[in-house]
Protein backbone atom coordinates (compact mmCIF):
# COMPACT_ATOMS: atom_id res chain seq x y z
CA UNK A 1 0.00 0.00 0.00
CA UNK A 2 1.15 3.56 -0.62
CA UNK A 3 2.60 5.34 2.38
CA UNK A 4 1.10 8.72 1.49
CA UNK A 5 -2.57 9.66 1.50
CA UNK A 6 -3.98 10.01 -2.02
CA UNK A 7 -5.01 13.63 -1.37
CA UNK A 8 -1.44 14.57 -0.39
CA UNK A 9 -0.09 12.75 -3.46
CA UNK A 10 -2.56 14.65 -5.69
CA UNK A 11 -1.39 17.93 -4.15
CA UNK A 12 2.17 17.06 -5.17
CA UNK A 13 0.89 16.41 -8.71
CA UNK A 14 -0.47 19.96 -8.82
CA UNK A 15 2.95 21.23 -7.69
CA UNK A 16 4.71 19.10 -10.32
CA UNK A 17 2.40 20.31 -13.08
CA UNK A 18 3.10 23.92 -12.05
CA UNK A 19 6.83 23.27 -12.62
CA UNK A 20 6.26 22.71 -16.35
CA UNK A 21 7.22 25.80 -18.34
CA UNK A 22 4.30 28.17 -18.89
CA UNK A 23 4.46 27.77 -22.70
CA UNK A 24 4.05 24.01 -22.22
CA UNK A 25 1.10 24.37 -19.84
CA UNK A 26 -0.64 26.73 -22.29
CA UNK A 27 -0.49 24.10 -25.07
CA UNK A 28 -2.00 21.32 -22.96
CA UNK A 29 -5.64 20.82 -23.76
CA UNK A 30 -8.02 17.94 -23.14
CA UNK A 31 -5.71 15.90 -20.88
CA UNK A 32 -6.79 14.30 -17.60
CA UNK A 33 -4.24 13.35 -14.95
CA UNK A 34 -5.26 10.23 -13.06
CA UNK A 35 -3.80 8.45 -10.05
CA UNK A 36 -3.77 4.70 -9.57
CA UNK A 37 -1.98 2.69 -6.90
CA UNK A 38 -0.02 0.63 -9.44
CA UNK A 39 -0.30 -0.55 -13.06
CA UNK A 40 -3.08 -3.09 -13.62
CA UNK A 41 -2.29 -6.52 -15.02
CA UNK A 42 -3.87 -5.34 -18.30
CA UNK A 43 -1.54 -2.31 -18.50
CA UNK A 44 1.45 -4.45 -17.53
CA UNK A 45 0.65 -6.84 -20.38
CA UNK A 46 -0.02 -4.00 -22.85
CA UNK A 47 3.34 -2.42 -22.01
CA UNK A 48 5.23 -5.74 -22.04
CA UNK A 49 6.46 -5.41 -18.47
CA UNK A 50 8.34 -8.25 -16.81
CA UNK A 51 7.70 -9.31 -13.22
CA UNK A 52 10.55 -7.08 -12.00
CA UNK A 53 9.46 -4.02 -14.03
CA UNK A 54 6.90 -1.31 -13.36
CA UNK A 55 5.73 2.07 -14.61
CA UNK A 56 5.78 5.43 -12.89
CA UNK A 57 3.36 6.92 -15.40
CA UNK A 58 1.55 6.21 -18.64
CA UNK A 59 0.34 8.53 -21.40
CA UNK A 60 -2.60 7.33 -23.45
CA UNK A 61 -4.12 9.38 -26.24
CA UNK A 62 -3.44 11.12 -29.50
CA UNK A 63 -0.21 13.15 -29.33
CA UNK A 64 -0.47 16.80 -30.39
CA UNK A 65 1.83 16.08 -33.34
CA UNK A 66 -0.61 13.43 -34.66
CA UNK A 67 -3.85 15.38 -34.34
CA UNK A 68 -5.38 16.28 -37.65
CA UNK A 69 -7.65 19.17 -38.49
CA UNK A 70 -10.73 17.11 -37.50
CA UNK A 71 -9.48 16.48 -33.96
CA UNK A 72 -12.01 17.74 -31.45
CA UNK A 73 -14.98 17.72 -33.80
CA UNK A 74 -17.77 15.99 -31.93
CA UNK A 75 -17.26 14.24 -28.63
CA UNK A 76 -13.56 13.83 -27.96
CA UNK A 77 -12.49 11.95 -24.86
CA UNK A 78 -9.49 13.46 -23.10
CA UNK A 79 -6.03 11.98 -23.34
CA UNK A 80 -4.95 10.57 -20.00
CA UNK A 81 -1.76 10.59 -18.01
CA UNK A 82 -1.88 8.06 -15.21
CA UNK A 83 0.59 8.36 -12.36
CA UNK A 84 1.21 5.20 -10.34
CA UNK A 85 1.57 6.17 -6.70
CA UNK A 86 3.23 3.07 -5.22
CA UNK A 87 5.98 2.77 -7.87
CA UNK A 88 6.65 6.52 -7.59
CA UNK A 89 6.97 6.28 -3.81
CA UNK A 90 9.25 3.23 -4.11
CA UNK A 91 11.42 4.97 -6.75
CA UNK A 92 11.83 8.03 -4.53
CA UNK A 93 12.83 5.87 -1.58
CA UNK A 94 15.30 3.79 -3.62
CA UNK A 95 16.90 6.87 -5.22
CA UNK A 96 16.89 8.88 -1.98
CA UNK A 97 14.96 11.78 -3.50
CA UNK A 98 11.73 13.51 -2.60
CA UNK A 99 8.50 12.04 -3.95
CA UNK A 100 7.76 15.53 -5.26
CA UNK A 101 10.77 15.34 -7.59
CA UNK A 102 9.84 11.90 -8.95
CA UNK A 103 6.29 13.14 -9.59
CA UNK A 104 7.55 16.27 -11.38
CA UNK A 105 9.95 14.23 -13.53
CA UNK A 106 7.20 11.72 -14.36
CA UNK A 107 4.77 14.50 -15.32
CA UNK A 108 7.43 16.03 -17.61
CA UNK A 109 8.13 12.62 -19.16
CA UNK A 110 4.47 11.83 -19.88
CA UNK A 111 3.68 15.27 -21.26
CA UNK A 112 6.68 14.88 -23.59
CA UNK A 113 4.82 11.87 -25.02
CA UNK A 114 1.68 14.06 -25.26
CA UNK A 115 3.70 16.46 -27.42
CA UNK A 116 4.64 13.57 -29.71
CA UNK A 117 8.07 12.45 -28.53
CA UNK A 118 8.80 8.73 -28.59
CA UNK A 119 10.54 7.02 -25.66
CA UNK A 120 14.01 7.38 -27.18
CA UNK A 121 13.61 11.11 -27.76
CA UNK A 122 12.13 11.64 -24.29
CA UNK A 123 15.08 9.90 -22.65
CA UNK A 124 17.55 11.88 -24.75
CA UNK A 125 15.92 15.16 -23.71
CA UNK A 126 15.76 14.10 -20.07
CA UNK A 127 19.54 13.85 -20.04
CA UNK A 128 19.73 17.47 -21.18
CA UNK A 129 17.29 18.77 -18.60
C-alpha positions in Angstrom: 0.0 0.0 0.0 1.1 3.6 -0.6 2.6 5.3 2.4 1.1 8.7 1.5 -2.6 9.7 1.5 -4.0 10.0 -2.0 -5.0 13.6 -1.4 -1.4 14.6 -0.4 -0.1 12.8 -3.5 -2.6 14.6 -5.7 -1.4 17.9 -4.1 2.2 17.1 -5.2 0.9 16.4 -8.7 -0.5 20.0 -8.8 2.9 21.2 -7.7 4.7 19.1 -10.3 2.4 20.3 -13.1 3.1 23.9 -12.1 6.8 23.3 -12.6 6.3 22.7 -16.3 7.2 25.8 -18.3 4.3 28.2 -18.9 4.5 27.8 -22.7 4.0 24.0 -22.2 1.1 24.4 -19.8 -0.6 26.7 -22.3 -0.5 24.1 -25.1 -2.0 21.3 -23.0 -5.6 20.8 -23.8 -8.0 17.9 -23.1 -5.7 15.9 -20.9 -6.8 14.3 -17.6 -4.2 13.4 -15.0 -5.3 10.2 -13.1 -3.8 8.4 -10.0 -3.8 4.7 -9.6 -2.0 2.7 -6.9 0.0 0.6 -9.4 -0.3 -0.5 -13.1 -3.1 -3.1 -13.6 -2.3 -6.5 -15.0 -3.9 -5.3 -18.3 -1.5 -2.3 -18.5 1.5 -4.5 -17.5 0.7 -6.8 -20.4 0.0 -4.0 -22.8 3.3 -2.4 -22.0 5.2 -5.7 -22.0 6.5 -5.4 -18.5 8.3 -8.2 -16.8 7.7 -9.3 -13.2 10.5 -7.1 -12.0 9.5 -4.0 -14.0 6.9 -1.3 -13.4 5.7 2.1 -14.6 5.8 5.4 -12.9 3.4 6.9 -15.4 1.5 6.2 -18.6 0.3 8.5 -21.4 -2.6 7.3 -23.5 -4.1 9.4 -26.2 -3.4 11.1 -29.5 -0.2 13.2 -29.3 -0.5 16.8 -30.4 1.8 16.1 -33.3 -0.6 13.4 -34.7 -3.9 15.4 -34.3 -5.4 16.3 -37.7 -7.7 19.2 -38.5 -10.7 17.1 -37.5 -9.5 16.5 -34.0 -12.0 17.7 -31.5 -15.0 17.7 -33.8 -17.8 16.0 -31.9 -17.3 14.2 -28.6 -13.6 13.8 -28.0 -12.5 11.9 -24.9 -9.5 13.5 -23.1 -6.0 12.0 -23.3 -4.9 10.6 -20.0 -1.8 10.6 -18.0 -1.9 8.1 -15.2 0.6 8.4 -12.4 1.2 5.2 -10.3 1.6 6.2 -6.7 3.2 3.1 -5.2 6.0 2.8 -7.9 6.7 6.5 -7.6 7.0 6.3 -3.8 9.3 3.2 -4.1 11.4 5.0 -6.7 11.8 8.0 -4.5 12.8 5.9 -1.6 15.3 3.8 -3.6 16.9 6.9 -5.2 16.9 8.9 -2.0 15.0 11.8 -3.5 11.7 13.5 -2.6 8.5 12.0 -3.9 7.8 15.5 -5.3 10.8 15.3 -7.6 9.8 11.9 -9.0 6.3 13.1 -9.6 7.5 16.3 -11.4 9.9 14.2 -13.5 7.2 11.7 -14.4 4.8 14.5 -15.3 7.4 16.0 -17.6 8.1 12.6 -19.2 4.5 11.8 -19.9 3.7 15.3 -21.3 6.7 14.9 -23.6 4.8 11.9 -25.0 1.7 14.1 -25.3 3.7 16.5 -27.4 4.6 13.6 -29.7 8.1 12.4 -28.5 8.8 8.7 -28.6 10.5 7.0 -25.7 14.0 7.4 -27.2 13.6 11.1 -27.8 12.1 11.6 -24.3 15.1 9.9 -22.6 17.6 11.9 -24.7 15.9 15.2 -23.7 15.8 14.1 -20.1 19.5 13.9 -20.0 19.7 17.5 -21.2 17.3 18.8 -18.6 
